[in-house]
Structures are given as structure tokens and as C-alpha cells.
Amino acid sequence: MSLSNGRGYLAIPGPSVMPDEVLQAMHRPAPNIYAGELVDMTDTVLRDLKQVACTDAHVAIYICNGHGTWDAALANVIAPGDRVLVPATGTFGHGWAGMAEAIGARVDVLDFGRQSPVDLSRVEDALRADTSHEIKAVMATHVDTSTSIRNDIQGLRAAMEAAGHPALLMVDCIASLACDRFEMDAWGVDVVVAASQKGLMTPPGLGFVWFSEKAREARARIERVSRYWDWALRIEPEIFYHYFGGTAPTHHMFGLRKALDMILDEGLERVWARHEHLARAIWAACDRWSEGGPLRMNVADADHRSRAVTSLSLTSPQGTRLRHWAERKAGVTLGVGLGMAERDDPAANGYFRIGHMGHVNAHMMLGMLGTIEAGLQALDIPHGAGALAAAAKIVAEA
């Protein structure tokens, strides 16, 4: 018998749960795209996107997903033949590196595996070795959604300064923005990319690139940028449609406006604290389960774990069995394991992920954890006792 009737819960690391308020804001007739509330609202959206990234820098909106923002950011500051350094800690670090290669950049990848954060000393050494300053940018992932590793971006900037290197610091915040603490200006970041479908609680389809004056100056040396990716007109539009390189993403903008209202009404510090506390409740449960069975969190050190996604493993094929059981029997969709093994490797069926980003609260997390516990029992997967009580204790301490 299935007990999955009713509203399902999408506990994957993006697209995240969309608030009813966001959906309701989008459920409206198409607006005038030449004048009126959409035009007036766009300036407020740009202003508040800067607040969420903790910056006074520029921000451009693109109609695309996160991969599109990778391309947009690169197109404006990296020319064919330029050299970039990519400290990679999972699938998405390597993905951005591959996109840089595709536009003709020379890419140096420092691969730190799939369980450890960036070793800042190795980055500093690589930059010190570049005495002619050929490296134009260091491209880092704040949170790699596949591994759930959270990297020290502030420390990365300090390593660059210690090396005396002038490269741009470019950061992928697609999984972390409005979930994990991130401060663009205070941490010395030059280019930030993010998208709408995770911490910003809006359907996939909007991408964002924030960039500093230093990055804007780098754009000036690029001889040719695709008209669509060029951020110049998007930050100084001559007419409204230049903000978007064409027709505005009308209903996404109304949804995003409501999502930003919700984030700023709660307060960014409180948003970060909520994600921190709920993540720790999940980890407390996982620690108990792991005491009596094969379940393991991918990142051993809590200081290096994302507050938005947790990557886990079981012996194959138990990860896939647990995901299927949770969705079919209880209406909870857990995330697939991504990039931890090749697709055709049977070991890939041992991994899964929990998304805990955006519009999430205590009862959602406790319900999801209860479903996992029920699945472990139903499938006779060995596990330790007391997980739900451990999670509840963390929630009670909030």
C-alpha cells in the first residue's frame, strides 16, 4: 500500500520547494512589457539581489539556468587563450572548468577529490608559481551540489592576496546563495553566479551574475562578446528590454519579487541561521543512523558541509532502493547521487542526497527524516537507533 497521497515533498537540491506566495504571485495575466509595474519592479529586484549577495557591485539578469550563468560570466572576462585556475571539489567545479575549455581558455584544474574542501595552500602555491600572471581568474565553487562540500571563499581570497596575484576571483554560488553565509564584497569576490531555483525559491529559468568594477574593467579588454551574454547593456540599458536581451521573463520576475520579499522580511542573518540549524538536525540524525549501519555523510567535517544539501552513501544498491521507496510509499523525493560514481558503475546506486534549501522548516525536515527512518526499516537496511530524537533535540534548542 502507498501512503504517498497528498502533497509530495521534493527534498532534492534544486529545484527547491516553491512557496505558495511565489506561485500565487506568478498566477496572473501577462503584464505590459513596455511600461507599468513590471518596468517599475525590475529596479527593486536588482537592488534586492545585491542585498542577498551582500554587495554594492553590478548585477545582470539572464534568462537561463546555472550553466548559462557559467557561460555568461566567462564570456565577459575570459578570452580564448586566457589561462584560468579551477580548484575543483566535485562535479560542478569540473563542469565550469569544462565550459571554460569550450570557449578556448587554458584550464589548470586542481582536483581535491569528492570528500575534501579546497586546500588553500595548494592554491597559493599554484599562484606563486605563476610569476608572469598568466592566470586571469580563479574559478571556485562555494558549494558543490554533488558532493555537498562547502569551500572557504574568504580564505581563498586571502590565499590569492598572500600570493600577490591579481587574478579575478569567480565563485559559483548556485547552490549556496540565500542558504549558506556568503558576502561578496567583504570576502573580496569579483564575479558571482547564481540561479533562481535553489535558495531563491523561484522556478528554474533565471540566472544572475554579479560583478565588481575590477571585473567590469576586465570586460573592456575582451574584443568580442556575444550580444546576448554581454553584461554591458544589461547594467546600463538604453531601453527596458536591454535588461534581459529581449522580452522580459515576466512571470518569473513576479515570482522572484515575492521570493526576495520573503527572504528580506525574514532577514538574511535569520535565513542563514535557519539553514544552519536545520542542517545540524539532519546531521544529528545521520550520525545516529551511521552508528549501526552503512549510512555515511560524504563530508566528515561539519565545518566543510553545505547548509543547503547533504550528500550521503549506503552500500549499493541501497541508496536507489531507499529513494524509490521514499517516493512511491511516502511521497518524499530524495536527490539522486550525482558524480560520485560513473552512471554505468553499480556503485552509483549507493548514493543519494538531501536538499534542505530555501523554503524549508522544522516539520518538513523532521517529516523527511521520519520517512528515511521508515524506509531504512522497511528495506531492512541496518542503521543505528535514536536518529529522530537526536534531530528533535537540535530543533528544540533553536
URPECOR-V27123 format. One line per field, one symbol per residue. psi: psi as a letter, one per 20 degrees, with the letter a starting at -180 (. if undefined). burial: # if it has 9 or more other C-alpha atoms within 8 Angstrom, else .. A space follows every 10 residues. Layout:
psi: ???
burial: ???
This chain:
psi: qqkiqapron lrlpqrppqh hgghhinrqp rpjhrbhggh hghhggghhh ghilqjaqpq pqnrahhhhg gggghiipqp iqpqpoopka ghghghghhg hhjjqopopo ojajiqrpoh hhggghhhim hjlhohqpoq pgpohgikpp qnhghgghhg hhikpjqqop pokgihpkfq ppngghikph ppqrrijdhi kqqqipqpoq qrhghhhhhh iphppphghp ighhimphrg ihhjkbpqmg hhhhghghgh ggghhhphgh gghghgghgh gghgghgghi hkaippqhoh ohhjqqjhqp prqrqpkhgg ggggggghhi kpoqqqpoji qqhjphhhji qrqppmqcmq aghgghgghh ggghghghjl ppqrrjghhg ghggghi.
burial: ...#...#.# #########. .#####.... ..#....### ##..##.### #####.#### ######.### #########. .######### ####.##.## #.#####.## .#.#####.# ..###.##.# ..#.###### ########## ###..##.## ..#.#.#### ########## .####.#### ########## ########## ######.##. .#..#...## #.###.#... #####....# ########## ..#....#.. ##.####### ########## .########. ...####### ########## ###.###### ########## .....##### ########## ....##.### ###.###... ####.###.# #####...
